[in-house]
Each structure stands twice: as C-alpha cells, then as structure tokens.
Amino acid sequence: MLTKRIIPCLDVRAGKVTKGVRFEGNVDVGDPVRMAREYYEQGADEIVFYDITASNERRDIFIDVVRAVAREIFIPFSVGGGLRSPDDLRRVLLAGAEKVSIDSGAVRNPRLIADGARAFGNQCIVLSMQVKQVEPTEGTPSGYEIVIDGGRTYTGLDAIEWAKRGEEMGAGELCVNSIDRDGTTEGFDIELTRRMAEAVGIPVIASGGGGTPAHLAEVFTEGRADAAILASILHYGEYTIAEIKQDLNAVGVEVRLT
C-alpha cells in the first residue's frame, strides 16, 4: 500500500508566505526559504509553492524565490502560479521543481496540460483546481464550480468534468482545493475529495480545511485522498509534521515515518 503524503503549502505573495481564510484577509506569516527548510526537516513528504497573485496580475512567477527554496530541500517540490506556456513550465523545472502545478493557465489554454505532459512527462503535471460549491445547474451538475485567478473569476466549468478532462489530457495528479474550507481549519470537504477520487484514476491531493490529525485521517479514509495539503496548522505551530504522522500512524493510516 502506498503511504499517504503530508504536503505543507507555501502560498507566496510579494516574496513572503501568506495565509488567509477563503482567499481573503491574507496576512504574512514568514519567509518561504526558511519555512520550506523547517518543514523538510520535520518530515514533509513534499513541498508545494504557489505564487498566489501571479495569475491575477498576469505576470511571471517569482523564479528567484523558487530557486532559493529548491536549494534548501531534498524532497519533491511542486510549483505553481502564473504558468501559461510550456516555456514557463520549463523555467520552473530548471529552477529546481520536480512538478509544475497549473490552474488558471490550464483553464484558459487546456492544451497546456497535454503539451506539458508530452514535453516533461505526466508525473510532472499537477492539475490544480480551486473549487466553489454552488447550486447544481445544467452547466455544473455536480454542484462544484472551477474558479480561477486566485478565487476571483468563476468559469462555469463543472469541477468533476474538468478533473476527468484533465486526466484525459495527461495530468499526473489532481490538487483539489475547496475555497469554502480554505483556511478555516474546520475539516476537508470529504464529499468533494471522494467524488474526485471516484471520477479519476490518478492521485488526488486534498486541500482546504485541515485543522487536526483527525481531519487528515478522515480525508485519507472516507475521502480517499492520496495526499493532503496543510498550511495554517503548521504555519501557526499548532502541530509539527512529525506529531501529525504519529497520530495518523496510531489510527492505522500508512505514512512515511522519519
């Protein structure tokens, strides 16, 4: 059985790690290079770095910060934000990332998924999605809609159908962030994660709402997630990664212990 992965998330704005609730009220919480190193030493399985304003500001990612983080960690490193072309993906991979996370750029140009998978391999391409629960309609029958540009632009895309399409085009993983749960520490959207896992055959990373080890155990078992992203509970020192893994191991969830 594959072990479940714990992935700290570094949302970066103007060179600083920042955290908000449901994409609002962001406050700076630290230096991304220092925090990445600390989480690596705590036993993180992977680090994800998002330049959270790059897409909305239509600018390139802070590539120097990506390079600085990559020099400090020796685990898989996934990077996203403002990636719009295969050349953007190549720059990030050459800067030290093992994976690229594409979100708004993939919605605007779905060929980016296929082009990236063909150029760099499926294992490098993470289709990231920001998902908002809505009233089911003909266009969004699942009741979950894709939102881009850092939660600012509703697309009319049904999240489950977009996930299936992303897999067909070559994405190697899905990262599914619930906007409704983001930053709340009230627990993951289990139904959303489970429905995604049932719809595709690639790994699903749950994001948004993790506040306790019990929330993680729930999303790994009932939600069928392969990995989970954490931010607030790590950034504010409520738990260490080692403590979380010990608690998960105690209830029978397979994790990599250091």
N, C-alpha and C positions, 0 to 999 in steps of 0.2 A: 504493500500500500504506500502511495506517495504521501510524504509528510505535508501538513498544511503550512503555509508560509505566512509569516508576520512581516508586513511591509510598512515601515514608517514613511510618512508623506511629508515632503518639504514643499509647501506652497510658497513661492518666492515672488515678492513684489519689490521692485527697486533695490534688488540685491539683498533683501532681508527675508527671513522666514516670517510668514504672517498667518494669522488664523482668524476666521470669522465664524458666524453661525448662519447657515442657509445663504452663504455668499454675501453676507452683509456685515457691517461693523467690524471690519478687519483691524487687528492690532498686530504690531510687530512683536515677535517673540524671540528672535535670536539670529545668529549668524549661520548660514547654511553649511558652511565648511565645518565649523566646529560641531554642529549638531549631527551632521552625517557621520563624522568620525565617532562621536559618542554612541550613536545607535549601532554602528558597525561593531564597536567594542562590546555592546550589551548583548549581541547575538542576533541582530536583524538578519533576515534571510535575503533581503533585497532592499534597496532604497529607491523611492520614486521622487522625482524632482519636477515640479510644474512651475513654469513661468506664467503666473495666472493672468497677467494683463497683456501678454504679447499678442494674442489673437484679437482681442477687442481693440488694441491700439494699432493693429496692422503693422507690427514691427517684428524684427528677428529676435530670437531668444538670446538671453544673456549668456553667450557662449563661453566667456571667460570664467563665469561662476561655475558653469558645468565642468570645465576643465579642472578647476580648483577642487571641486568635490570629488571628481573621479580619481584624483591623485591620492585621496585620503582613505578610500575604501577598497576592499578586495572581495566584494560580493556583487551579484548582478545589480546594475544601475539602469533605471528606466527614466527617460527624459521626455517631457512634452511642453508645448507652449509655442504657438506661432509657427508651427511646421506646416508648410504649404506646398512643398515640392520635393522630389527625390533629392535634389541638391541640399535642401535643408536637412533631410534625414541623414545624408552622408556626413554633413558637417558635425552633427551631434554624435554620430557613431565614431567619427575620427577624434572627437574631443574626449572620448572615453566611455560613452554609454554602450551598454550591451543591447538595449532595447529602445525603440522610439515609441512614444505614446501620441497617437494622432486623434484629434477630436473635431474641432471646428473645421480644420483644413480638409478632413475626410468628408464631412457633410457637404462642403462647397465643391469638392472635387473627389468623388468616390474613387476615381481611377488611382488616386494616391495610394490606396490600400494595395491594389494589385501591382502597381509599379514598384512600390516599396518591397512587397513580398518577393517579387521576381528579382529585384536587384540585390536584396540583402538577406532573403530567407524569411519564411513565415515566422520563425521563432523570434525575429527581431521586431515584429509589428504587433503593437498592442492597440486595439481599437478602444479608446476611452470614450465614455459617454456620460453626460450629465443628464439625469432623468428626473422629470417632474410628474407627480401623479395628477391626472386630470380626469374630467368626466369622459367616459368612453364615447367615441364618435365613430363615424364611418372611416375617417382617416386615422384615428388612433384607437382601434378596437380593444387594445389591451388595457387602456386607461393610463398608459405611461407614455410621455412625450419626450423627445430629444430636444434639449435646449443648448444653444451654443453661445460663444462669446462671453464666457465666464458667467453664465446664467442670465444673460441679457436678451437673447434672441430666441423666440420659440420658432420651431421649424415645421411643425405639422407632421413630423415623422413619428411613426409608431416605434417605440424603443425595441420591442421584441422583433419586429420585422427588420429593423435596422441591424440588430445583432446577427440575425440569420444572413442578411446580405453581406455583412462584414466578413463573416466566416467564409462564405462562398467566394469572396474576392481575395481571400488569402490571409486575413488576420490570424495570428497565432494565439492570441489571448484577448479576453474582454475585461475591461475595468469598468465596473458599473457603479457610478456614484449617485446616490439618492440626494437630490437637492433638499427634499423635505426633512431628511435626517442629518444633513451635513452640519457638523459642529455641535450637534445637540447633546451628544453622549447618552442618548436615550435608547440606543439599540439600533441595529441594522434593519432595513426593510427586508424582512425574510421572504415575503411573497415575491417581491421583485427579483431577488437573487435566485430563488428557487426556480422561478419561471424562466429566467435567463439560462440557468444550468440545464433545464429540461429542453430548451429550444436549440442548443448548440452542442457540438462535440468537442469544443476547445475549452481550456481552463477559464474559469470565471473568478475575477477578483472583486470582492465586495468592498464597498466604500461608503462612508457616511453614517455616523451614529454610534460607532464603537465606544463604549464607556467603561466596560468591565470585562474581565475574562469570561464571565457567563454569557455576555453578548457574543463573544467570539465563538464559544462552544456552540451556541445556538445557530449562528450563521454557517459554521462548518458542518453541522449535522443536519438540521432542518432546512437550512438554506442551500446546502450542497455546494458551498463555495470552496474553491481550491486554495484561495489566499484571501487575506483581509488587510486593508489599509487602515492605519491608525495615525492620528495626529494629536488631538487635544490631550488625551490622557497621558501621552508620552511627553509632549511639549511642556506641560504644566507639572510634570513629575509625580503624577498620581500612581503610576506603575512604571517599573522597568520592564524591558522586553523579557529578561530572564524570569521575573516574577510571573508574568503572563504565561510564559511557556510552561513553567512549573505547575501552575493551576490547570492549564489545559491537559497536560500530561496526566495529572491526578484524576481527571474525569474521562480518560481514555482517548483523548484526541491526539493523534500522532503528530508530533512536532520535532524539529531538529533541536536537540539539547546541546549546549556548549559545555 
